[in-house]
Amino acid sequence: MFTTVGRWCARRPRRVIAAWLLLAAAALSAVATFGRVTSEAVSIPGSDSQAARDIADRAFPASASGKQPVLLHTPAGAAPLTASDTAAAVRGAAAAIAAVPHVVAVTTPYDPAGATAMSSDGHTAYLSVELDVSGRDVTPSMTDAVLAAAAPATAAGIEVTPGGSLAAAVDRGNTGRSEAIGLGTALVILTLSLGSLLAAGLPLLAGVIGLGIALPVLGLVGHLMDVPEAGETIAAMIGLGVGIDYTLFGLTRFRELRAAGAGIEEAAVRTTAGSGKSVAFAGSAVVAALAGLALGGLPLLYALALAPAIAVVTALGVNLTLLPAALVLLGGRLTPKGSAASAPAGRPRGWGRVAALVAARPWPLLLAGLALLGALAVPAAHLHLGQLDAGSKASGSMSRTSYDRMAAAFGPGSNGVLQVVDVLPSPAQPTPGNTAQPAAGSTAQPGAGNTAVPAAGPTDPRLAAVTTALRGAEGVASVSPPALATDGRTVRWQVTPTTSPSDPATTALVHRLRADVLPRATAGTGQQLHVGGTPAAQADLNARIAQRMPVVVGFVLTVAGLLLLLAFRSPVVAVKAAVMNLVSVAAAYGVLTAVFQHGTGARLIGLDGAVPIPGYVPLLMFAVLFGLSMDYEVFLLSAVREGYLRERDNRRAVVAGLSSTGRIISSAALIMVAVFLSYLLSDDPVVKMFGIGLASAVALDATVVRGLLVPATMVLLGDGNWWLPRWLDRLLPHVDIEGDGHTPRPGESGEPAPVLQTR
């Protein structure tokens, strides 16, 4: 199949290239027409927070965006916001903001429904702005329009800072600079490695075309399912890295075939049949590992797995079709004169010397490599899953400024109000004129639905008991009066914690309310209470991930092992590769924990200090890293197995395999590392986490693991590497992932084929 595809594309190069360019243009046009949609909504089916959200959404309808805060602040010594002149300026600003396009309504701190939106000292307050759009549809121009409309307030000396989605729209970063730096660094590495600027440009062009199709497709997928903005960035990181690497592997094979005397078309076809087959195998392993995230049972994980999977599949398509077409068109210009293939043999150099050293001293180097990775992995023992909030944003950003002012004026918990929802067995009657007020900071919660509704009568013992229990609970700063929905049965309290959303104490409060406070307050009443809000949803998300992580890890390990067993027909090789991958992932987790959770070197990457690590980051990293490591594993083991089948000398096969692949693996890994590290320029802590985690893992995997541990263990195991039980030999199909259908294999041309050791 690969030979057929390669030959068809090689004979029609201009058609193939035109088709890819048209596909890219169509994808870009479609996303320009329909828009790129992202959503930060987190759905956790079956969780308590999801039940609270679903009930509240039905009973307390909200605007599309929820209520977004616009912070108002006057410095100490200036007139407070309660003064008549400043109050008039605030009302004027609110009236002007209400006339801004996409603004549905504005609530001021002087309105009955916004009475709690004024700080005790009168110097900080907020307007609650309802919009008819949400998510990425809230644009920086909307925020600018709101700020411009707030001119009456700024003219009166009031500092105006939008929060919520309005702030996020302004702070939303553009990864274009990171991608440009990554591409520039990759160009330098490729030019030095390949010795030709034209040859170096081909992998970059392939990576850019793949990315130019994958990202628009992902933007269109956002219309069908919730795709977080971080998903696009991760897809760009992975897509660009594998797109360049896969093309580099193919280009290297093409140059080797040309140096051996193959014609241009023949070399392009054999490149697709050989290298293309290996790349397809490795790429399929990445997609299979990402598919394991579906076992997490979370829509968020589906989206975060789908995003890089689309990028990888696109990169595979480019490698298998566009690459042979480009190779035929560019032909001999890709191979510089005096190639390494024709250089006279001499003393081992570079990776050849490393391979000889590993073969001569396998035990010391194996133990040294394990000691290094073990030391790096130590911090991972203290890794705990947390949740990010706007307090983790960069200092000076609009989100961080509004977060800090809200916390200073209304307490840290005002940035993450909990929603306690109760469905009464029988209707309750409200007390006329008693109106529930939103808790401080509640307007920052998208979808909270803080519409003023009658409060249930204080004489209703069912609600009074819950209110008293909530107000007396440890870790609660304030509780709003119970708000009764129009159905007469659904009631909601807004509970402001004493701690910030990212503080573990807030998560502890959520668990305490569910397990102790609320059950005691409603014992024997038949009431159905649920705790929701952003902190509760994040706590449920981390709990679900921790619960499902063993299943996902087990699936990924099994799939990776089976694929390697199928490729190399050796249980020892498959198990050893899985173990080595676990060691490198553990080391990457240790680096992640040290930098972000402990704050070691955090300021060097643009953070103010330690930040929590969301639960989905380590899980997604695990799947991605297991998939990416297959690239280097397949490339190295293919060369080793080919040498073993040819000469039946395990030690020589290991030395030859590492010598021939070490340079290309290290070059490919260096490109990946450069691409991943370039994303440290992003202000998003999650993007930085993936940048650091993936870069450290790839660097360790390509050097310590593939350069030392794998060859050392293979030297020590000897012919045992290739042991295969006879019953398994009969069951396994023969898959030649390294052959190109033209190169003579052992056993061809009348030579007897060596038999792998079986028992």
Phi, psi and omega in degrees: 000314181295322177295318180297315180296314180298319181292319180299315182289322181294330181272350179228055189298319183291323177296317182296314180295318178297321180297318179293321179294321177294321178297318178296317179296320180295318179296315179295321179293320181296316181288332176290327181281312186266345178091152177261122186248131171231157180215135178263008179295136180244115179257130181233083184306135178083358181271162179293321180293325178292321177298318178297318181294315181298316180295315181294322180296324179286319187273331182235077183305138182243167173288172183301325186254357193075198179251123183260131182279142169241107187286138176239132185214136171239138183290161177301137182097339177271170180295136178289166181288349178276348178293152186298318182294312180292324178297320178296321179295320179295316179297321178296318178296319180297319179296321179291320179296323181298337180271356180289139177306141180078357175271124182271315182201158178225129177250130181261163177290354179264352177278153178304323182286350182239022186299329182275004181271017178241131180289164183295329180271356176077006183262350179225136177207179176211147170271145175257113186252122176262134180244158177264010177228163180214174177062222183289347178290344171281111188256161176302328179295327176295317178297318178299321180294321178296316179296320179295320180292338180278015182305320178303325179286315181295326178295335179270009178086015180266129176279127184246125180225111176293150176234192177057222182294331179296319178288320182298326180297322180285322184281349184301119185278162175245126184274007182302321180294319179298316181294323178295318179294317179299318179293319179297317178295318179298323179298318179296314181297315182294321180296317178293324183283320185265341178074017182210127180293322179295314178297322179294329182286336183296310177300324179295317179297318179297318179296319181292317179297316178299318180291324180293343176260317185295316183293316174299321178299317179295323177298323177288326177299331179300341176286340185257335181209162180287116178242113180292155181299326178298332179298321178296318181295318179296319178298320179295316180299308184290315183298316180294317181296309183288328178299316178290316183296314182299319179293324178298318178300315180294317180297321178299316179296319179299316180294323177296317180294320178295320179294333179276000175105003180288147176290167185298309182294317179299317180295321179295318180294315181291331175297315179293320181292328182260288181297321179298322178294317178296318179295319178299320178296312181294318179295321177297326177294321177298312181296320179296319178295319178294326179298334178298337179294340178298336178289349177289344176069025182233128176305327178300317180291325176301314183293316182291336175278321182294323184301302178292333179297319177299318180295320181291316179299319178297317178298322177296316179300318177299316184294323186275341184237308182291322183298310180299327177295316180293323180297321180292318182292319183278329172053230187294344180291348179276346183247111181291156178294149178067045182296163183296335183294334181261002181289145181292147180288147180205205179294147180302142179230157175057238182292337175297320178290322177298315181299317179295321179294317179297318181293328181280326183227064185294319184295309180301319182288325176297313181294322178295317179296317178295323179295319179296310181294324178296319179296320178292330183279345185307313180301335182297339178296339181253012180293127172228148185278132180231199179217141180270154171219183183297343177293347178268355179291166182294142177300137180094344177289157182295321179297317181292320180297313180294323178298311182296320181290322177297316181295320181293324185272323188240003181098152184299330182287348181293342178275358180207071183286138176272147177247117175257120185245136183232132173252109185284145177297329179222152184301151174245146180262129179285156174276124183304135176083351179270112186247133179286142179248142177291144179290159179303131177086353185293337180293346179279355185265108180302136176074010183291332178070054185275043177289135181295126179225159181298144175273142178296148184302136182295343180278349179292112186296332181295316182281325179298322181294319179293315180300315179297318181295318180295316182292336180266359183285142177296134179092004179256126180273317180202159179224130178286158173300151180294125180264126183260129179284170183293342178284352178077000183237331183271127183234147180223135171248142174252117188251121179263116179289166175275351185238163183289163180301326183275353181287131177304335179296330178291319176297320178298322178297317178303312180295323181292319178297317183288320188271336189229299190299306185288318177301321179292324183286337184243014183303127176080003183262343183078011180285148180245099182257143177224145179251120180233201187099164184302313180299322180292320179296319179294322178296318178293323179298312180295322179295318180294319179295315179299324180290320185269349186302316179302323180293314180296314180299316179298319179296312182297317178299317181295314181296315180298317180297318180294321179296318179291324176296318179295322184284318190244001173051047180210111177299325181296314179298318182295313181293318180299318180297319179297318179295316180298321178296321178298321180296316181291324177294319178300319178296319178296320176299322179297317177297317180300314181295316182297317185285313189264311182286321179266345177080014180292113180073014183298323182293335180291340181250018172091014176256155179281343182168204181294144176225152178292155179253113179299149185299328184286343183294306179297325182292314179293322177302318181300311182295316182296315183293322178296322178291314182295324181295338178295329179305305184288326179296313180296316182297316181289310185292331176299316180292320180293314182295321178298318178294323180291318179296331183279320188241347180060029177238104187297315182298313180295324180294320179294315180298314181294320181296313179292323179297319185279335184251345186303317184292316182290323178295315181294323177294315179297318180294321180298323177295314178303313181299317179298318179296313182295316182292334180296337181281358173293345177289344177293147177277348183283119180301327180294319178297319177299321180299314179293323178299310179294312184297312182290320180296314181294320181294315180295318179298315180292321183294320184280340182253292185292313185286301183285332183273335183236302189293311182297308180295324180296314179294324180291325176294317182292324182282339178060221181294346177297340176303326190253018177294135179215119178300146183299320181296324179285327178299323180288329183280324186284132173288157180270113181240113181262088186280344182260348182277151180249009177081357181235324181291129179301131178260163176304131181103344178274170179058033175083358180278141178289136181278132177293146181258129177294148183296123178230160180220000000 
